[in-house]
């Protein structure tokens, strides 16, 4: 006849405890690592002078000019804008 031990085991001997505690523990450790990386590798704060100097390219031209021109070009209608749109309407409308 075999006797089963009815003595309770310590809490850390149950695998389900490690499954329940392990998930949140991994999340806390990952968040601390992420915070450490974010604080340690933070980008320097740029002053207005630094950002203005960065906007001017090597040749002295404003580096944002192509983007501004493209934005303005996309916002302007074509020649005869509304008339061209009406000419391309489907026949059923």
C-alpha positions in Angstrom: 0.0 0.0 0.0 1.4 3.4 -1.0 0.9 6.4 1.1 0.3 9.8 -0.5 1.9 12.7 1.1 -0.7 15.1 2.3 1.9 17.6 3.4 1.3 20.8 1.5 4.2 21.9 -0.8 5.6 25.4 -0.7 3.9 27.8 -3.1 6.8 27.9 -5.5 6.6 24.1 -6.2 3.3 24.5 -8.1 3.8 25.1 -11.8 0.5 27.0 -12.2 1.8 29.7 -9.8 4.7 30.3 -12.2 2.4 30.5 -15.1 0.2 33.0 -13.4 3.0 35.1 -12.0 5.3 34.7 -15.0 3.2 36.6 -17.6 2.9 39.9 -15.7 6.5 39.6 -14.4 7.8 39.3 -18.0 5.7 42.4 -19.0 7.1 44.4 -16.0 10.7 43.5 -16.9 10.1 44.3 -20.6 8.7 47.7 -19.7 11.7 48.5 -17.5 14.1 47.5 -20.3 12.1 49.7 -22.7 12.2 52.7 -20.3 15.9 52.2 -19.8 16.5 52.2 -23.6 14.3 55.3 -24.0 16.0 57.3 -21.3 19.5 56.2 -22.2 19.1 56.8 -25.9 17.0 59.9 -25.9 17.6 62.3 -28.8 18.9 65.7 -28.0 16.5 68.6 -28.0 17.0 70.9 -31.0 16.8 74.7 -30.6 15.1 76.8 -33.3 18.5 77.8 -34.6 19.6 74.2 -35.0 16.4 73.2 -36.8 16.6 76.3 -39.1 20.2 75.5 -39.9 19.3 71.9 -40.7 16.5 73.1 -43.1 19.1 74.8 -45.3 21.0 72.3 -47.5 24.7 72.3 -48.5 24.1 74.4 -51.6 22.3 77.1 -49.5 18.8 76.2 -50.8 15.9 75.4 -48.5 15.7 71.6 -48.3 11.9 71.7 -47.8 11.3 73.5 -51.1 10.6 70.4 -53.1 8.0 69.2 -50.6 6.3 72.6 -50.5 6.2 72.8 -54.3 4.8 69.3 -54.6 2.1 70.1 -52.0 1.1 73.3 -53.7 1.1 71.6 -57.1 -1.2 68.8 -55.9 -3.6 71.4 -54.3 -4.0 73.5 -57.5 -6.6 72.4 -60.0 -5.7 71.6 -63.6 -6.5 74.1 -66.3 -10.2 74.3 -66.6 -10.6 72.1 -63.5 -14.4 71.8 -63.1 -15.1 71.6 -66.9 -12.5 68.8 -67.2 -14.2 66.9 -64.4 -17.6 67.3 -66.0 -16.3 66.0 -69.3 -15.1 62.7 -67.6 -18.4 61.9 -65.9 -20.0 58.5 -66.6 -22.8 58.6 -69.1 -25.5 57.5 -66.6 -25.1 60.5 -64.3 
